[in-house]
């Protein structure tokens, strides 16, 4: 008589079955079911997060590998590596170890360059997220905390890039550190103390040893900010643009798992691969050409990385001679004015959701995003801020522009100073008028339809152009309020339940 036997399973299967019986396993299964039921809208602006995560992943992986070969020390040694031009030169251990990574570690140069390229792209991706979030109103309740966390992520990316910029201890980074020392010394009352705290004595002091821990802690800090932001935003339904069947009470899109996750994962892999391809083919930060840092020398034509250019530009646009003597001290307004201006700018950006809510008195939750043309004042404010930022950023390369276009540096600086004063006001006015004009155009399209180019002669001899009405989706898209009329709603899938899927 045959005896029935239980089917045999492998080790992983048995462990998975046992884990599913535990409280942790049941909790994990419930979370996976919730993720499968969660629906997210489709829009190209949602993919900036995947780009930022890809950059952060490349930075983390390459940084961990480089950490085992880099020596964070400013102690002087004699260079004896394979680069013949620097043989016998007095260099720091940090510079020597970076040269060792570049020329002696297999794949080391590609890792260094991938690390640098990813650090350049990361602030751009986060800044693009900030811009999209601002112009679409995605920062309003209940996502104000998400805006603040995204802003802090951008600040952390700037801090990580700046601290990593100085670690090779080459001539270019040494020039930048000398500028930082001058800025720190120019702070009244506490400048000398702050300089000693940062550098640990006379320049260059122990700046490499003190920046290295800051550079290491940036990535965990950014990961923590991203995790907290995702956790906060996941408590609410994702925001979406107005469209047929889309209301504050539902989401029309695709399932998070597997469709949206697969799309984001594909872009993640593409960005990671492109960063490695660029790193393998395009040279960046060739420290062997710059040479080791020297306290008494400065690199000609040195420029900061793009994400800190606005800080350098703020210093360059201050008129000369801005100093006053008070309380037996010299107060350098050429330094205090840019610091105050940048601090106020960053503070306003961080708390803007609270400022707008206070001014408008709108304390409702919003899950439908705005078209920028439908909020002309906010769009004008955003354009004014971008003009202000772009002017400061351009001023960081005023000397390069003067040389490239055969202009005087004084003329370039004067033009940028004028632009800084009147450019934001012009940008606000023009952007607001354009938004109002686009609103009128949308209204005409809704009322009269779009031109077909077909001319018809009426019985009375009059010629008119035939207009074709917009389809329901277009009427939703150009609607000033994002709410369709009853006639339009009747021809759409209005009233769809939460989690409606696109066909």
C-alpha positions in Angstrom: 0.0 0.0 0.0 1.5 3.3 -1.0 1.9 6.0 1.6 1.2 9.7 0.6 4.2 11.9 1.0 4.3 15.6 1.5 5.9 17.5 -1.4 9.5 18.4 -0.6 10.6 22.0 -0.7 14.0 23.6 -0.8 15.6 25.5 2.1 14.4 28.9 1.0 10.9 27.7 0.5 10.8 26.3 4.0 12.2 29.5 5.5 9.8 31.6 3.5 6.9 29.5 4.8 8.1 29.8 8.4 8.6 33.5 8.1 5.1 34.0 6.7 3.7 32.6 9.9 5.5 35.1 12.1 4.2 38.6 13.0 6.9 40.2 10.9 6.1 38.0 7.9 2.4 38.8 8.2 3.2 42.5 8.5 5.4 42.3 5.5 2.8 40.5 3.4 0.2 43.1 4.4 2.5 45.9 3.3 3.2 44.2 0.0 -0.6 43.9 -0.6 -1.0 47.6 0.2 1.8 48.5 -2.3 0.1 46.4 -5.0 -3.2 48.2 -4.4 -1.6 51.7 -4.3 -2.1 53.6 -7.6 0.2 56.5 -8.8 -0.5 58.9 -11.6 1.7 59.0 -14.7 3.6 62.2 -15.5 7.2 62.8 -16.6 7.9 65.1 -13.7 7.6 62.1 -11.3 10.8 60.6 -12.7 13.2 63.2 -11.3 13.1 61.3 -8.0 14.4 58.1 -9.8 17.2 60.2 -11.3 18.2 61.5 -7.9 18.1 58.0 -6.4 20.3 56.7 -9.2 22.8 59.5 -8.6 22.8 58.7 -4.8 23.3 55.0 -5.5 26.3 55.7 -7.7 27.7 58.1 -5.2 27.3 55.5 -2.4 28.8 52.5 -4.2 31.7 54.4 -5.7 32.3 56.3 -2.4 32.5 53.0 -0.4 35.1 51.7 -2.8 37.2 54.9 -2.9 37.1 55.1 0.9 39.4 52.1 1.2 42.1 53.8 -0.9 41.8 57.4 0.1 43.9 58.9 3.0 42.3 61.9 4.6 45.4 63.6 5.8 47.2 66.9 5.0 50.6 65.6 6.1 53.3 66.1 3.5 55.0 63.3 1.6 57.2 63.0 -1.5 55.3 61.8 -4.5 56.8 58.7 -6.1 53.9 57.4 -8.2 53.7 56.6 -11.9 52.9 60.2 -13.0 56.5 61.4 -14.0 55.8 65.1 -14.1 55.3 65.2 -10.3 58.1 62.9 -9.3 59.8 64.3 -6.2 57.1 66.9 -5.5 56.0 67.6 -2.0 52.3 66.7 -1.8 49.8 65.8 0.9 48.8 62.3 1.6 45.3 63.1 0.4 46.7 64.2 -3.0 49.0 61.2 -3.2 46.3 58.7 -2.4 44.0 60.3 -5.0 46.7 60.0 -7.6 47.2 56.4 -6.5 43.4 55.8 -7.1 43.6 57.5 -10.5 46.7 55.7 -11.9 47.3 52.5 -9.9 44.0 51.1 -8.7 42.3 49.1 -11.6 39.2 51.1 -12.6 40.0 53.7 -10.0 39.9 56.7 -12.4 36.4 55.5 -13.7 35.2 55.3 -10.1 36.5 58.7 -9.2 34.9 60.3 -12.3 31.6 58.4 -11.8 31.6 59.7 -8.2 32.2 63.3 -9.4 29.7 63.2 -12.3 27.0 61.8 -10.0 27.7 64.5 -7.5 27.1 67.1 -10.2 23.9 65.5 -11.5 22.4 64.9 -8.0 21.8 68.6 -7.1 20.3 69.2 -10.6 17.8 66.4 -10.1 16.8 67.6 -6.7 16.6 71.2 -7.9 14.3 70.1 -10.8 12.1 68.4 -8.2 11.9 71.6 -6.2 11.0 73.7 -9.3 8.3 71.2 -10.5 6.9 71.0 -6.9 6.8 74.8 -6.7 5.1 75.6 -10.0 2.5 72.9 -9.7 1.6 73.7 -6.1 2.5 70.2 -4.8 3.9 71.8 -1.7 0.5 72.7 -0.3 -1.3 70.9 2.5 -0.8 68.1 3.3 2.7 68.0 1.8 4.3 71.1 3.4 6.7 68.9 5.4 7.7 67.1 2.2 8.7 70.4 0.7 10.9 71.2 3.7 12.5 67.8 3.6 13.2 68.1 -0.1 14.8 71.5 0.4 17.0 70.0 3.2 18.0 67.2 0.8 19.1 69.9 -1.7 21.2 71.6 1.0 22.7 68.2 2.0 23.6 67.6 -1.7 25.4 71.0 -1.8 27.2 70.2 1.5 28.3 66.8 0.2 29.5 68.3 -3.1 31.4 71.1 -1.5 33.1 68.9 1.1 34.1 66.3 -1.5 35.4 69.1 -3.9 38.2 69.8 -1.4 39.3 66.3 -0.5 41.7 65.7 -3.4 43.8 68.6 -2.1 44.8 69.8 -5.5 45.4 73.4 -6.6 41.8 74.0 -7.8 40.3 72.8 -4.5 43.0 74.7 -2.5 42.0 77.9 -4.3 38.4 77.3 -3.2 39.4 76.7 0.3 41.4 79.9 0.4 38.3 81.7 -0.6 36.3 80.0 2.2 39.0 81.0 4.7 38.7 84.7 3.6 34.9 84.5 3.9 35.1 83.0 7.4 37.7 85.6 8.5 35.4 88.4 7.2 32.6 87.5 9.6 32.7 90.2 12.4 33.4 89.2 16.0 33.5 85.5 15.5 35.4 85.2 12.2 38.8 84.3 13.7 37.3 81.8 16.1 35.2 80.2 13.3 38.2 80.0 11.0 40.2 78.2 13.7 37.3 75.9 14.3 37.0 75.0 10.6 40.7 74.8 9.7 42.2 73.9 13.0 44.9 76.6 12.8 46.7 78.5 10.1 45.7 77.7 6.5 45.4 75.0 5.4 45.6 73.5 8.9 43.6 70.3 9.3 40.9 71.1 6.8 41.1 67.7 5.0 40.7 65.8 8.3 37.7 67.9 9.3 35.9 67.9 6.0 36.2 64.1 5.5 33.8 63.2 8.3 31.3 65.8 7.0 31.5 64.2 3.6 31.0 60.7 5.0 27.9 61.7 6.9 26.1 63.4 4.0 24.9 60.3 2.2 23.4 58.7 5.4 21.7 62.1 6.1 20.3 62.3 2.6 19.0 58.7 2.8 17.4 59.5 6.2 15.7 62.6 4.7 14.4 60.7 1.7 13.1 57.8 3.9 11.3 60.2 6.2 9.9 62.2 3.2 8.6 59.0 1.5 7.0 57.8 4.8 5.2 61.2 5.3 4.0 61.4 1.7 2.8 57.8 1.6 0.2 58.7 4.2 -1.7 60.6 1.6 -2.7 59.9 -1.9 -0.2 61.1 -4.6 -1.0 64.5 -6.2 -2.2 64.5 -9.8 -3.0 66.9 -12.6 -6.7 67.7 -13.4 -8.2 65.3 -15.9 -11.3 63.2 -16.6 -12.4 61.4 -13.5 -9.7 62.9 -11.3 -10.8 64.5 -8.1 -9.4 65.2 -4.6 -10.9 61.9 -3.5 -9.4 59.5 -6.0 -6.3 58.7 -8.1 -6.3 57.8 -11.8 -3.0 56.1 -12.8 -1.2 52.8 -12.8 -0.4 50.3 -9.9 2.7 51.1 -8.0 3.7 47.5 -8.2 4.7 46.3 -10.7 4.1 48.9 -13.4 5.2 52.2 -11.8 8.1 50.5 -9.9 9.3 48.9 -13.2 9.2 52.3 -15.0 11.2 54.0 -12.2 13.6 51.0 -11.9 14.3 51.1 -15.7 15.1 54.8 -15.5 17.2 54.1 -12.4 19.3 51.6 -14.4 19.5 53.9 -17.5 20.8 56.8 -15.4 23.3 54.6 -13.6 24.6 53.2 -16.8 24.9 56.6 -18.5 26.8 57.9 -15.5 29.3 55.1 -15.8 29.5 55.6 -19.6 30.2 59.3 -19.2 32.7 58.5 -16.4 34.6 56.1 -18.7 34.8 58.5 -21.6 34.8 62.1 -20.3 37.6 63.4 -18.1 36.6 65.5 -15.1 38.7 66.9 -12.3 42.2 65.9 -13.7 44.1 66.8 -10.5 47.4 65.7 -12.1 47.1 68.7 -14.4 46.2 71.1 -11.6 49.0 69.9 -9.3 49.0 69.8 -5.5 47.6 72.5 -3.4 49.9 75.3 -2.2 49.0 77.8 0.5 50.8 80.6 -1.4 49.5 79.9 -4.9 46.1 80.1 -6.6 44.8 78.5 -9.8 44.2 80.9 -12.7 40.6 80.9 -14.0 39.4 78.6 -11.2 35.6 78.1 -11.1 33.4 76.5 -8.5 31.2 73.5 -9.4 27.9 74.7 -10.9 25.8 74.1 -7.8 27.9 76.6 -5.7 28.3 79.2 -8.4 25.5 81.3 -7.0 27.4 81.7 -3.7 30.6 82.9 -5.5 28.5 85.2 -7.7 26.9 86.9 -4.7 30.4 87.9 -3.6 31.4 89.2 -7.0 28.4 91.5 -7.4 29.0 93.5 -4.3 30.3 97.0 -5.1 33.8 97.8 -3.8 34.4 99.8 -0.7 31.4 98.6 1.2 32.9 98.8 4.7 31.9 100.7 7.8 33.7 101.2 11.1 31.6 100.9 14.2 32.3 99.8 17.8 36.0 99.8 17.1 35.5 97.2 14.4 35.5 97.1 10.7 32.3 95.7 9.3 32.8 94.4 5.8 29.4 94.8 4.0 31.0 93.2 0.9 30.8 89.9 2.9 27.8 90.5 5.2 25.5 91.7 2.5 25.9 88.5 0.3 25.7 86.3 3.3 22.5 88.0 4.5 21.0 87.9 1.0 21.7 84.2 0.4 20.4 83.4 3.9 17.2 85.2 3.4 16.7 83.6 -0.1 17.2 80.1 1.3 14.9 80.8 4.3 12.2 82.1 2.0 12.4 79.0 -0.2 12.2 76.7 2.8 9.2 78.3 4.4 7.3 79.4 1.2 4.4 76.9 1.7 3.7 78.5 5.0 4.0 82.0 3.6 1.6 81.3 0.7 -0.9 79.6 3.0 -0.8 82.6 5.4 -1.3 85.1 2.6 -4.1 83.3 0.7 -5.8 81.9 3.8 -6.2 78.5 2.0 -5.9 75.8 4.7 -7.5 73.0 2.7 -5.9 69.8 1.6 -5.0 69.8 -2.1 -4.5 66.6 -4.2 -5.1 68.2 -7.6 -2.0 70.0 -9.0 -2.1 73.4 -10.6 -1.2 74.3 -14.1 1.4 77.2 -13.7 -0.7 79.5 -16.0 -3.7 79.1 -13.6 -1.7 80.6 -10.7 -0.1 83.7 -12.3 1.1 85.3 -9.0 2.9 82.1 -7.8 4.4 81.5 -11.3 5.6 85.1 -11.4 7.2 84.7 -8.0 8.9 81.5 -9.1 10.2 83.1 -12.3 11.5 86.1 -10.3 13.4 83.7 -8.0 14.9 81.8 -11.0 16.0 85.0 -12.6 17.6 86.1 -9.3 19.4 82.7 -8.9 20.5 82.6 -12.5 22.0 86.1 -12.2 24.0 85.1 -9.2 25.0 81.9 -10.9 26.2 83.7 -14.0 28.1 86.2 -11.9 30.2 83.3 -10.6 31.8 83.2 -14.1 31.9 86.9 -14.8 35.7 86.8 -15.5 35.3 83.9 -17.9 32.5 85.6 -19.8 34.6 88.8 -20.0 37.5 86.8 -21.4 35.4 84.7 -23.8 33.6 87.7 -25.3 36.4 90.2 -25.1 34.6 92.5 -22.6 35.8 94.4 -19.6 35.2 92.7 -16.3 33.8 95.9 -14.9 31.2 96.1 -17.7 30.1 92.5 -17.2 29.8 93.0 -13.4 27.8 96.2 -13.9 25.4 94.5 -16.3 24.9 91.7 -13.8 24.3 94.1 -11.0 21.6 95.9 -12.9 20.1 92.6 -13.9 20.0 91.5 -10.2 18.1 94.6 -9.2 15.5 94.8 -12.0 15.6 91.4 -13.6 13.4 89.6 -10.9 10.7 92.4 -11.2 10.7 92.1 -15.0 10.6 88.4 -14.8 7.6 88.5 -12.4 5.7 91.0 -14.5 6.3 89.2 -17.8 5.5 85.7 -16.4 2.3 87.0 -14.8 1.1 88.7 -18.0 1.9 85.6 -20.0 -0.1 83.4 -17.6 -3.1 85.8 -17.8 -2.8 85.8 -21.6 -2.7 82.0 -21.7 -5.8 81.9 -19.5 -7.7 84.1 -21.9 -6.6 81.8 -24.8 -7.8 78.7 -22.9 -11.1 80.4 -22.2 -11.6 81.2 -25.9 -10.7 77.6 -26.7 -13.3 76.3 -24.3 -16.0 78.7 -25.5 -15.3 78.6 -29.3 -13.1 75.6 -29.9 -9.9 75.6 -32.1 -9.5 76.9 -35.6 -9.7 74.3 -38.3 -8.5 76.4 -41.2 -11.7 75.6 -43.2 -13.5 78.7 -44.5 -17.3 78.5 -45.1 -19.4 81.1 -47.1 -22.8 81.8 -45.5 -25.9 82.3 -47.6 -25.7 86.1 -46.9 -22.2 86.2 -48.5 -20.3 86.3 -45.2 -17.2 84.1 -44.8 -16.5 82.5 -41.5 -13.9 80.0 -40.3 -15.2 76.7 -38.8 -14.2 76.0 -35.2 -14.2 72.5 -33.9 -15.0 72.1 -30.1 -12.4 70.6 -27.8 -12.7 66.9 -26.8 -13.6 66.2 -23.2 -10.0 65.6 -22.1 -8.8 68.8 -23.6 -11.6 70.7 -21.9 -10.4 69.3 -18.6 -6.8 70.1 -19.3 -7.4 73.8 -20.2 -10.1 74.4 -17.6 -9.1 77.1 -15.2 -10.4 75.2 -12.2 -9.8 71.6 -13.3 -13.5 70.8 -13.0 -15.4 69.9 -16.1 -19.0 70.9 -16.8 -21.8 68.5 -16.3 -21.9 67.9 -20.1 -18.2 67.0 -20.1 -18.5 64.9 -17.0 -21.2 62.8 -18.7 -18.8 61.7 -21.4 -16.0 60.8 -19.1 -15.3 58.2 -16.4 -16.1 60.7 -13.7 -16.7 59.4 -10.2 -14.2 56.6 -10.6 -13.3 55.1 -7.2 -9.9 55.6 -5.5 -7.3 53.7 -7.4 -8.7 53.8 -10.8 -6.4 52.3 -13.4 -5.7 53.7 -16.8 -6.7 51.4 -19.7 
